[in-house]
């Protein structure tokens, strides 16, 4: 959450001339509701089942750049499914960078909406502790430094042709 998966994914898809898909956007379109409304009305478990359904729908497709929600790889062994069906990238950011971004966006994030700054810091720390070992299984890890333009340039430079190992 807050690393820029959608932003960088959109730029990468343009560079590769591939389709971009954001799993959260797909879920919102399928359900006709925002992620926040889904969480509020049906809870996190129902949302995670929707994520699983979206992943199943995307698996047979090729030439996609997919941005997943931050929790998607964690639940129901979906990271293993992603690893077997495409090239995965972990956009790694420090707690400081994540806090700076998320505290500004907390009203748009259902899991952060009513948290204090201290609670957001604790949430970030706890999630990194539990999620990082799963994220680190990714085929590629890109370390974000916090300079958004430089991070974007360096990230996209990784995918300049030829890059045949990523042709999926």
PECOR-V12015 format. One record per helix or strand of 3 or more residues. SS is the DSSP state (H for helix, E for strand). FROM is the first residue (numbers start at 1). TO is the last residue. If there is no record, write none. Layout:
# PECOR-V12015
SS;FROM;TO  SS;FROM;TO
This chain:
# PECOR-V12015
H;5;16  E;19;22  H;23;31  H;35;59  E;64;67  H;72;74  H;78;85  E;89;92  H;95;108  H;117;135  E;140;143  H;148;157  H;164;166
